[in-house]
Amino acid sequence: MLRILSRRERAGGDAGPPTRRVSHPTVTLSGMNDIPAPLLALARGQRGHVTRWQAHDHGVSDRRLRVWIAHGIADRTGANTVRFAGAPAGAIADLWGLMLDVGGDAWASGPTAAALHGFDGFALRPPFHVTIARGRSVTRLGHRIHTTAVLPLIDRCVAGELPCTSAARTLIDLARSESAERLTIAYDSGLRDGRFNESLVHRRIVALREKGRFGIPKLLRVIDGCEIVRGGHSWLEREFLRLVAAAGLPRPDTQVVLGRAGDRKVRVDFRFPGTPVVVEVLGYRFHRSPSELRRDAQRMNRLVLDGFRPMQFTYEQVVDEPAVMITGVADALSVSNDDRFRRCG
């Protein structure tokens, strides 16, 4: 329970008579009795903090707040906040104070949100990172205040009883400043603890990469590296197989070698048995080097010359336009079956 300590208790001395009063020309303080009960209840739910505006709503003037501060009933914790004496201290309480002090629409973000979500390697400590709506001019000494033009509902949540960016959005934001090693740890721990799944992360990457967000290529390399370590196909390949199965299409063979182009094997992501249809999903990379483009052209030409019908789908198509992609595959399989029927006829 939140209990207001007298000045003597705060100094470590005898508490004195419980009914001792401190007089002031306009305000009489008598421990907790001078604080409106609704305001005290509000403070208990905010780690002992209240804002000036909350105090005003409960009939407490700025002058009265200053008297409380002068008599040790409360401590000023920000330009717009006080914390009552006896309230629990610690990093989470300090973050509460900062969020209330900033006011308005504000969300814990970056490393601060990572700590609230329990990502491995992130501890809740200053400087705290807070994101606010763009257009406000807010600075707080010792902390990082960021702005955003829009934060969709899918990118918001509550963690540690505080509004913060969602785990997936937090991971994407971390990519701007954290090393690949710390990003890998955050990604793996988020998956392990169920803070997000692979599908959600990829959907948010596609939505946010269009805005030119820094760090996404690094995050995609981290995800790609994690998949290699796990020894499985990429998420993109698994997602393609899931969509094919959901559409009732035949399951393709995976990672099939179909020939050679120069001194390299021509390996495709998927081949549908009994048909010339092969499919490749183009991975996470934004750009390909000239040498990679040349090799891809050689592979594609070889496949066509050998009688295959190659199809390619981008990362965005798999994630954002799965119905269009599946329709294209189904049409290719239908055409192949028609050709085979005509040859048999």
Steps between C-alpha positions, in 0.01 A plus 500: 500500500617852425573679830612856536811529714554801720811708456650350818437144377663582168806622690509176699390644835205434727168528322354710782133523587283374217271806518776762472403781265707737290346840449519724198324835437265344245536122537496270801675167447420205718669200344276318256190678627584810298514308171162444334421129523422465126835661414681267739325199343605623158861531618497144631422378147780714354788394722444800727499761222240760406513776245418866558189460287382201698554698819306793355212266414485408870502858623871522576668820379862544391559697821376213709729262310795727575412492871491118492842497336640749753377288790623168362154366427589466132807523278509671163594239239444700184375826359142380542515217755552433869540174689369460850749409771492133588413385148701206364821604327678337208532506124137416428385778733738745334367400157144553624601849609659581165202373299259705710727803480518481120122463489272461201536204268831344599638148477810339645709394202838370384721347771253608769214310336737207440561479874127519576440214254771294667737476202824337610788743540284808570467646849261775606725796575553860390522650254138404438370510143153643444321560170242776460285628215687718253426870532571524873826649622599310814844446649596347832856513632658156515235329288426449127173633366420380148216604270289309251247617244275203568503195726230253384305309762676178394828659613375596848453300817529520877793344685587553863171693527644763264415579139782390272575389148406140421769235517521470120519878452756522778718242324480695175583827677800339672647421159579869454749511786586154634774269378414187303600290802262678740229499236537124458465448875190721508342318205563153640375589849187665357420182305577281800275697735215532252524880476458468124511237228693497175195583291418813701859626484509460124165671452615799703833510312314520170271773633782709648777450244298702248552804722879480456561384855867463591632166617254266328763347267707418809200342672426289192860377496465409867179304431663328205801407712281366779320276253831364366612419854174319566565292188156541348360666194443872517177638641412619150526145363300360790235765445476410130449133588234595756311712245519223237360245746223738613396547136478123444775496240741205472806525720814584303842345549748736662859598419511299178807497271384514137824539305803724463559853376870533426688365798209534743211271586153630422315450826142621535297558814198298383404266220153357460548128412368389163488856367754745360396760760779618730474784750757717671439745783746783482601539860531804722766706327415841365756504217715253312850563379573496125670162532198355679266638233719342231497159670123518546451580131718202404302271728167626366610458137620147570170405657303632203727326250455173690123527467409620848252775585672704769306741717648749744328677789642781709505522876221761488282283276522202735422712805260763365341338192476127575167458318642648179808279527301181560269582209805532274636165613162332457468643147848374410416152627172503310670599174759227552229238555314619189818469292557147629141403421532632144826307450333182624207563266 
